[in-house]
Each structure stands twice: as structure tokens, then as C-alpha cells.
Amino acid sequence: MVPRFTTVARAASGGSENAVVAELLLIGALVLVFGAILVWIAIVLRRRHLVDGASTALQQLAALNATYLPRTLAQPPIRLSFVVSVDSKSKFDRFDLNSFMRRCVMERNGA
């Protein structure tokens, strides 16, 4: 506090203007540094909040996955092999693949 009042007193008494400008620049630099520190603190707190939120969401997702894991187990692929052959191109073109596959699947399932 004392230097600020002495600065005003020197300026009022016709003191050096360079000293006043230098002190104002110093005060401005200190304000900028203080502002930068506040911004940095705000960024750090925001990051911490984001990380906490993300880890909470990940914990909830892990719990959800553990609950539904038995329902989502992968089944082995179904492999069926049905062979049919025809003796001409015209029979091949007219072949009803849909009914053939239905018939083979129904026979395999015992229906």
C-alpha cells in the first residue's frame, strides 16, 4: 500500500513520469499474471471435473456390461453345407434355391 500512495504523491508533486509509467506497467503485468493464474486454475478444475465425470460414466458402463454379459455372449457361427447339382444350364437358371434351402433347413431341424 505504501508504494502506491508514494507514486500518487510523486505524480502530484511533478515527479518523474517514467517512474509512474513503469509502476503502472508493473501493476498491469502483475494483473495479467494473476489473471493467467486464475485461468489456469479454472482449466485444471474443469479438467478434473471432466475426468471425474468420465470415470463415473465408465464405472456405470462397466456395471451395465457386467449385468448384461450373459445375454450378449457370442454364439458360434452356424455352418451348414447343402449340395445340389443339376445337369444343364437351363435347369440351373430355373432352379428354386429358396425352396431348396427351406427344405434342407427343415429336414435338418426335424420338422
PyMOL commands that place a pseudoatom at each C-alpha (Angstrom):
pseudoatom trace, name=CA, resn=MET, resi=1, chain=A, elem=C, hetatm=0, pos=[0.000, 0.000, 0.000]
pseudoatom trace, name=CA, resn=VAL, resi=2, chain=A, elem=C, hetatm=0, pos=[2.750, 2.462, 0.802]
pseudoatom trace, name=CA, resn=PRO, resi=3, chain=A, elem=C, hetatm=0, pos=[4.377, 2.401, -2.665]
pseudoatom trace, name=CA, resn=ARG, resi=4, chain=A, elem=C, hetatm=0, pos=[1.027, 3.137, -4.322]
pseudoatom trace, name=CA, resn=PHE, resi=5, chain=A, elem=C, hetatm=0, pos=[0.455, 6.254, -2.224]
pseudoatom trace, name=CA, resn=THR, resi=6, chain=A, elem=C, hetatm=0, pos=[4.017, 7.427, -2.780]
pseudoatom trace, name=CA, resn=THR, resi=7, chain=A, elem=C, hetatm=0, pos=[3.523, 7.019, -6.531]
pseudoatom trace, name=CA, resn=VAL, resi=8, chain=A, elem=C, hetatm=0, pos=[0.449, 9.217, -6.441]
pseudoatom trace, name=CA, resn=ALA, resi=9, chain=A, elem=C, hetatm=0, pos=[2.300, 11.737, -4.313]
pseudoatom trace, name=CA, resn=ARG, resi=10, chain=A, elem=C, hetatm=0, pos=[5.245, 11.838, -6.729]
pseudoatom trace, name=CA, resn=ALA, resi=11, chain=A, elem=C, hetatm=0, pos=[2.917, 12.249, -9.700]
pseudoatom trace, name=CA, resn=ALA, resi=12, chain=A, elem=C, hetatm=0, pos=[1.071, 15.078, -7.976]
pseudoatom trace, name=CA, resn=SER, resi=13, chain=A, elem=C, hetatm=0, pos=[4.286, 16.749, -6.990]
pseudoatom trace, name=CA, resn=GLY, resi=14, chain=A, elem=C, hetatm=0, pos=[5.625, 16.675, -10.561]
pseudoatom trace, name=CA, resn=GLY, resi=15, chain=A, elem=C, hetatm=0, pos=[7.801, 13.545, -10.143]
pseudoatom trace, name=CA, resn=SER, resi=16, chain=A, elem=C, hetatm=0, pos=[9.217, 11.592, -12.991]
pseudoatom trace, name=CA, resn=GLU, resi=17, chain=A, elem=C, hetatm=0, pos=[6.560, 10.406, -15.431]
pseudoatom trace, name=CA, resn=ASN, resi=18, chain=A, elem=C, hetatm=0, pos=[8.748, 7.456, -16.432]
pseudoatom trace, name=CA, resn=ALA, resi=19, chain=A, elem=C, hetatm=0, pos=[8.592, 6.084, -12.898]
pseudoatom trace, name=CA, resn=VAL, resi=20, chain=A, elem=C, hetatm=0, pos=[4.790, 6.331, -12.896]
pseudoatom trace, name=CA, resn=VAL, resi=21, chain=A, elem=C, hetatm=0, pos=[4.548, 4.613, -16.278]
pseudoatom trace, name=CA, resn=ALA, resi=22, chain=A, elem=C, hetatm=0, pos=[6.949, 1.905, -15.118]
pseudoatom trace, name=CA, resn=GLU, resi=23, chain=A, elem=C, hetatm=0, pos=[4.908, 1.282, -11.977]
pseudoatom trace, name=CA, resn=LEU, resi=24, chain=A, elem=C, hetatm=0, pos=[1.670, 1.182, -13.976]
pseudoatom trace, name=CA, resn=LEU, resi=25, chain=A, elem=C, hetatm=0, pos=[3.234, -1.304, -16.390]
pseudoatom trace, name=CA, resn=LEU, resi=26, chain=A, elem=C, hetatm=0, pos=[4.387, -3.389, -13.444]
pseudoatom trace, name=CA, resn=ILE, resi=27, chain=A, elem=C, hetatm=0, pos=[0.887, -3.334, -11.948]
pseudoatom trace, name=CA, resn=GLY, resi=28, chain=A, elem=C, hetatm=0, pos=[-0.594, -4.257, -15.341]
pseudoatom trace, name=CA, resn=ALA, resi=29, chain=A, elem=C, hetatm=0, pos=[1.877, -7.133, -15.711]
pseudoatom trace, name=CA, resn=LEU, resi=30, chain=A, elem=C, hetatm=0, pos=[1.013, -8.369, -12.220]
pseudoatom trace, name=CA, resn=VAL, resi=31, chain=A, elem=C, hetatm=0, pos=[-2.699, -8.207, -13.032]
pseudoatom trace, name=CA, resn=LEU, resi=32, chain=A, elem=C, hetatm=0, pos=[-2.102, -10.182, -16.239]
pseudoatom trace, name=CA, resn=VAL, resi=33, chain=A, elem=C, hetatm=0, pos=[-0.055, -12.795, -14.385]
pseudoatom trace, name=CA, resn=PHE, resi=34, chain=A, elem=C, hetatm=0, pos=[-2.734, -13.054, -11.695]
pseudoatom trace, name=CA, resn=GLY, resi=35, chain=A, elem=C, hetatm=0, pos=[-5.423, -13.414, -14.386]
pseudoatom trace, name=CA, resn=ALA, resi=36, chain=A, elem=C, hetatm=0, pos=[-3.392, -16.103, -16.167]
pseudoatom trace, name=CA, resn=ILE, resi=37, chain=A, elem=C, hetatm=0, pos=[-3.039, -17.997, -12.890]
pseudoatom trace, name=CA, resn=LEU, resi=38, chain=A, elem=C, hetatm=0, pos=[-6.801, -17.808, -12.336]
pseudoatom trace, name=CA, resn=VAL, resi=39, chain=A, elem=C, hetatm=0, pos=[-7.478, -19.059, -15.863]
pseudoatom trace, name=CA, resn=TRP, resi=40, chain=A, elem=C, hetatm=0, pos=[-5.002, -21.913, -15.353]
pseudoatom trace, name=CA, resn=ILE, resi=41, chain=A, elem=C, hetatm=0, pos=[-6.701, -22.872, -12.079]
pseudoatom trace, name=CA, resn=ALA, resi=42, chain=A, elem=C, hetatm=0, pos=[-10.096, -22.807, -13.807]
pseudoatom trace, name=CA, resn=ILE, resi=43, chain=A, elem=C, hetatm=0, pos=[-8.788, -25.067, -16.592]
pseudoatom trace, name=CA, resn=VAL, resi=44, chain=A, elem=C, hetatm=0, pos=[-7.296, -27.525, -14.104]
pseudoatom trace, name=CA, resn=LEU, resi=45, chain=A, elem=C, hetatm=0, pos=[-10.538, -27.673, -12.124]
pseudoatom trace, name=CA, resn=ARG, resi=46, chain=A, elem=C, hetatm=0, pos=[-12.557, -28.138, -15.319]
pseudoatom trace, name=CA, resn=ARG, resi=47, chain=A, elem=C, hetatm=0, pos=[-10.288, -30.986, -16.454]
pseudoatom trace, name=CA, resn=ARG, resi=48, chain=A, elem=C, hetatm=0, pos=[-10.594, -32.660, -13.078]
pseudoatom trace, name=CA, resn=HIS, resi=49, chain=A, elem=C, hetatm=0, pos=[-14.373, -32.356, -13.317]
pseudoatom trace, name=CA, resn=LEU, resi=50, chain=A, elem=C, hetatm=0, pos=[-14.358, -33.863, -16.823]
pseudoatom trace, name=CA, resn=VAL, resi=51, chain=A, elem=C, hetatm=0, pos=[-12.130, -36.748, -15.735]
pseudoatom trace, name=CA, resn=ASP, resi=52, chain=A, elem=C, hetatm=0, pos=[-14.320, -37.432, -12.700]
pseudoatom trace, name=CA, resn=GLY, resi=53, chain=A, elem=C, hetatm=0, pos=[-17.410, -37.399, -14.906]
pseudoatom trace, name=CA, resn=ALA, resi=54, chain=A, elem=C, hetatm=0, pos=[-15.773, -39.675, -17.462]
pseudoatom trace, name=CA, resn=SER, resi=55, chain=A, elem=C, hetatm=0, pos=[-14.646, -42.163, -14.825]
pseudoatom trace, name=CA, resn=THR, resi=56, chain=A, elem=C, hetatm=0, pos=[-18.123, -42.176, -13.289]
pseudoatom trace, name=CA, resn=ALA, resi=57, chain=A, elem=C, hetatm=0, pos=[-19.607, -42.864, -16.714]
pseudoatom trace, name=CA, resn=LEU, resi=58, chain=A, elem=C, hetatm=0, pos=[-17.054, -45.608, -17.337]
pseudoatom trace, name=CA, resn=GLN, resi=59, chain=A, elem=C, hetatm=0, pos=[-17.858, -47.222, -13.985]
pseudoatom trace, name=CA, resn=GLN, resi=60, chain=A, elem=C, hetatm=0, pos=[-21.562, -47.177, -14.809]
pseudoatom trace, name=CA, resn=LEU, resi=61, chain=A, elem=C, hetatm=0, pos=[-20.835, -48.662, -18.239]
pseudoatom trace, name=CA, resn=ALA, resi=62, chain=A, elem=C, hetatm=0, pos=[-18.725, -51.431, -16.691]
pseudoatom trace, name=CA, resn=ALA, resi=63, chain=A, elem=C, hetatm=0, pos=[-21.544, -52.243, -14.254]
pseudoatom trace, name=CA, resn=LEU, resi=64, chain=A, elem=C, hetatm=0, pos=[-24.054, -52.307, -17.113]
pseudoatom trace, name=CA, resn=ASN, resi=65, chain=A, elem=C, hetatm=0, pos=[-21.817, -54.560, -19.196]
pseudoatom trace, name=CA, resn=ALA, resi=66, chain=A, elem=C, hetatm=0, pos=[-21.357, -56.926, -16.250]
pseudoatom trace, name=CA, resn=THR, resi=67, chain=A, elem=C, hetatm=0, pos=[-25.132, -57.125, -15.800]
pseudoatom trace, name=CA, resn=TYR, resi=68, chain=A, elem=C, hetatm=0, pos=[-25.873, -57.958, -19.427]
pseudoatom trace, name=CA, resn=LEU, resi=69, chain=A, elem=C, hetatm=0, pos=[-22.787, -60.044, -20.226]
pseudoatom trace, name=CA, resn=PRO, resi=70, chain=A, elem=C, hetatm=0, pos=[-24.576, -63.426, -20.078]
pseudoatom trace, name=CA, resn=ARG, resi=71, chain=A, elem=C, hetatm=0, pos=[-27.173, -62.166, -22.543]
pseudoatom trace, name=CA, resn=THR, resi=72, chain=A, elem=C, hetatm=0, pos=[-24.652, -60.962, -25.084]
pseudoatom trace, name=CA, resn=LEU, resi=73, chain=A, elem=C, hetatm=0, pos=[-22.279, -63.915, -25.309]
pseudoatom trace, name=CA, resn=ALA, resi=74, chain=A, elem=C, hetatm=0, pos=[-21.387, -64.626, -28.896]
pseudoatom trace, name=CA, resn=GLN, resi=75, chain=A, elem=C, hetatm=0, pos=[-22.832, -67.790, -30.333]
pseudoatom trace, name=CA, resn=PRO, resi=76, chain=A, elem=C, hetatm=0, pos=[-20.710, -69.908, -32.629]
pseudoatom trace, name=CA, resn=PRO, resi=77, chain=A, elem=C, hetatm=0, pos=[-21.416, -69.309, -36.305]
pseudoatom trace, name=CA, resn=ILE, resi=78, chain=A, elem=C, hetatm=0, pos=[-23.913, -71.609, -37.950]
pseudoatom trace, name=CA, resn=ARG, resi=79, chain=A, elem=C, hetatm=0, pos=[-22.261, -73.608, -40.668]
pseudoatom trace, name=CA, resn=LEU, resi=80, chain=A, elem=C, hetatm=0, pos=[-24.484, -75.567, -42.984]
pseudoatom trace, name=CA, resn=SER, resi=81, chain=A, elem=C, hetatm=0, pos=[-23.410, -77.287, -46.121]
pseudoatom trace, name=CA, resn=PHE, resi=82, chain=A, elem=C, hetatm=0, pos=[-26.056, -78.299, -48.654]
pseudoatom trace, name=CA, resn=VAL, resi=83, chain=A, elem=C, hetatm=0, pos=[-25.068, -79.538, -52.057]
pseudoatom trace, name=CA, resn=VAL, resi=84, chain=A, elem=C, hetatm=0, pos=[-27.214, -79.820, -55.127]
pseudoatom trace, name=CA, resn=SER, resi=85, chain=A, elem=C, hetatm=0, pos=[-26.233, -80.345, -58.709]
pseudoatom trace, name=CA, resn=VAL, resi=86, chain=A, elem=C, hetatm=0, pos=[-28.061, -80.005, -61.996]
pseudoatom trace, name=CA, resn=ASP, resi=87, chain=A, elem=C, hetatm=0, pos=[-27.110, -81.372, -65.375]
pseudoatom trace, name=CA, resn=SER, resi=88, chain=A, elem=C, hetatm=0, pos=[-27.883, -78.399, -67.625]
pseudoatom trace, name=CA, resn=LYS, resi=89, chain=A, elem=C, hetatm=0, pos=[-27.642, -74.644, -67.769]
pseudoatom trace, name=CA, resn=SER, resi=90, chain=A, elem=C, hetatm=0, pos=[-31.384, -74.202, -68.234]
pseudoatom trace, name=CA, resn=LYS, resi=91, chain=A, elem=C, hetatm=0, pos=[-32.138, -76.273, -65.116]
pseudoatom trace, name=CA, resn=PHE, resi=92, chain=A, elem=C, hetatm=0, pos=[-29.572, -74.217, -63.221]
pseudoatom trace, name=CA, resn=ASP, resi=93, chain=A, elem=C, hetatm=0, pos=[-31.255, -70.966, -64.315]
pseudoatom trace, name=CA, resn=ARG, resi=94, chain=A, elem=C, hetatm=0, pos=[-34.711, -72.220, -63.282]
pseudoatom trace, name=CA, resn=PHE, resi=95, chain=A, elem=C, hetatm=0, pos=[-33.553, -73.780, -60.014]
pseudoatom trace, name=CA, resn=ASP, resi=96, chain=A, elem=C, hetatm=0, pos=[-35.576, -72.566, -56.990]
pseudoatom trace, name=CA, resn=LEU, resi=97, chain=A, elem=C, hetatm=0, pos=[-32.814, -72.004, -54.458]
pseudoatom trace, name=CA, resn=ASN, resi=98, chain=A, elem=C, hetatm=0, pos=[-35.196, -70.559, -51.866]
pseudoatom trace, name=CA, resn=SER, resi=99, chain=A, elem=C, hetatm=0, pos=[-37.391, -73.667, -51.651]
pseudoatom trace, name=CA, resn=PHE, resi=100, chain=A, elem=C, hetatm=0, pos=[-34.326, -75.941, -51.707]
pseudoatom trace, name=CA, resn=MET, resi=101, chain=A, elem=C, hetatm=0, pos=[-32.745, -74.123, -48.746]
pseudoatom trace, name=CA, resn=ARG, resi=102, chain=A, elem=C, hetatm=0, pos=[-36.016, -74.129, -46.799]
pseudoatom trace, name=CA, resn=ARG, resi=103, chain=A, elem=C, hetatm=0, pos=[-36.453, -77.828, -47.360]
pseudoatom trace, name=CA, resn=CYS, resi=104, chain=A, elem=C, hetatm=0, pos=[-32.870, -78.597, -46.282]
pseudoatom trace, name=CA, resn=VAL, resi=105, chain=A, elem=C, hetatm=0, pos=[-33.131, -76.478, -43.123]
pseudoatom trace, name=CA, resn=MET, resi=106, chain=A, elem=C, hetatm=0, pos=[-36.487, -78.021, -42.205]
pseudoatom trace, name=CA, resn=GLU, resi=107, chain=A, elem=C, hetatm=0, pos=[-35.069, -81.515, -42.699]
pseudoatom trace, name=CA, resn=ARG, resi=108, chain=A, elem=C, hetatm=0, pos=[-32.060, -80.650, -40.551]
pseudoatom trace, name=CA, resn=ASN, resi=109, chain=A, elem=C, hetatm=0, pos=[-34.260, -79.289, -37.711]
pseudoatom trace, name=CA, resn=GLY, resi=110, chain=A, elem=C, hetatm=0, pos=[-36.524, -82.320, -37.889]
pseudoatom trace, name=CA, resn=ALA, resi=111, chain=A, elem=C, hetatm=0, pos=[-39.727, -80.511, -38.749]
for i in range(1, 111): cmd.bond("trace and resi %d" % i, "trace and resi %d" % (i + 1))
show_as sticks, trace
zoom trace
